[in-house]
Amino acid sequence: MEKARGNGYKLHWERLHRNVRKKSFAVRAIIHWNNLRRDMVESLSEEEKIQRYSILSELYERIGFHRKSAFFKRIAAMQCAAPSIPEPGWRACYKLLLETLPGYSLSLDPKDFSKGTHRGWAAVQMRLLHELVYASRRMGNPALCVRHLSFLLQTMLDFLSDQVMAKCLPLVTPAAKNFAGKL
């Protein structure tokens, strides 16, 4: 970061990826970002940020950029549960995360997943499923949490590392015991 006029949060275009198409857009965006006043950058409330990300998502959806739309909706979802919010909106976060699924070629219907056929980026899909698990757990809905976690294990098993599997199993086991007693 460099101290200069503007908002104090300087970005450096020299450090970006060398892809010419990405660089040219990034250079233009960074020039505008660096010229914003600090009070403009810091004055947005969390609700305003969520609204702006949601609007961006809708615009990208309208022009057919579904993955980019899902990306901004996912950012809006994470903003709903930002640490700076005194009472995070986990239900709103969960709802927005569910709306991102089609943009990442993901469905929560196990019938849509057959062995050996996978569409989309597995790493992003696993991250999104993990965020659904976390949001449902924070909402206080352990049944939904277990459902998403078991779906993650069922559909993404081929892509999970041993370390991730070791982290997932302790989450599923106690929850499964709780539900076995209630059935």
C-alpha positions, 0 to 999 in steps of 0.5 A, a space after each residue: 500500500 502506498 500513501 498518496 492522495 485519495 482513499 489511502 487504500 492504494 492498489 498496484 497494477 504492476 503486481 497483477 496477473 500478466 493476462 493482458 485482457 485482465 490487466 487492461 480492465 484491472 488497470 482502468 478499475 484501479 485508477 478509478 478506485 485509487 482516486 476515490 476519496 477515503 470517506 466515500 470508501 469507508 462511509 458505506 454501511 453493511 446494508 448498502 454494501 449488500 444492496 450494491 452487491 445484490 444489484 451487481 448480481 442482478 445486472 450480471 444475471 440479466 446479461 447472461 453472466 451467471 457465474 459472475 452473478 453468483 460471485 457477487 451474490 455470494 459476496 453479498 451473502 458473506 456481507 450479511 454475516 460480516 464480523 462488523 455487524 452486531 447481529 449477523 443475518 445468517 438466514 439472509 446469508 443462507 438464502 443468498 447462498 442458495 440462490 448462487 447454486 445455479 451460477 456455479 453449476 450446482 444443485 442440491 438434488 443428489 439425482 443430478 450427480 451421477 458417478 463420474 460426471 461432474 460439471 463446474 469447478 469442484 473447488 468453488 463448489 466445495 467452498 460454497 457447500 462448506 459455506 452452506 454448512 456453516 450458515 445452517 449451523 449458525 442459524 441453529 438448524 443442525 438437521 440442515 447442517 448435516 444434510 448439506 455436510 452429507 451432500 458435500 461428502 456424497 457428491 464431492 468425495 472424489 475431490 476431497 483430500 484426506 485432511 478435509 475428510 478428517 475435518 468433516 467426520 467429527 462434524 457429522 458423527 455427533 450430529 448423526 447420533 443426535 438425530 438417531 435418538 430423535 427418530 
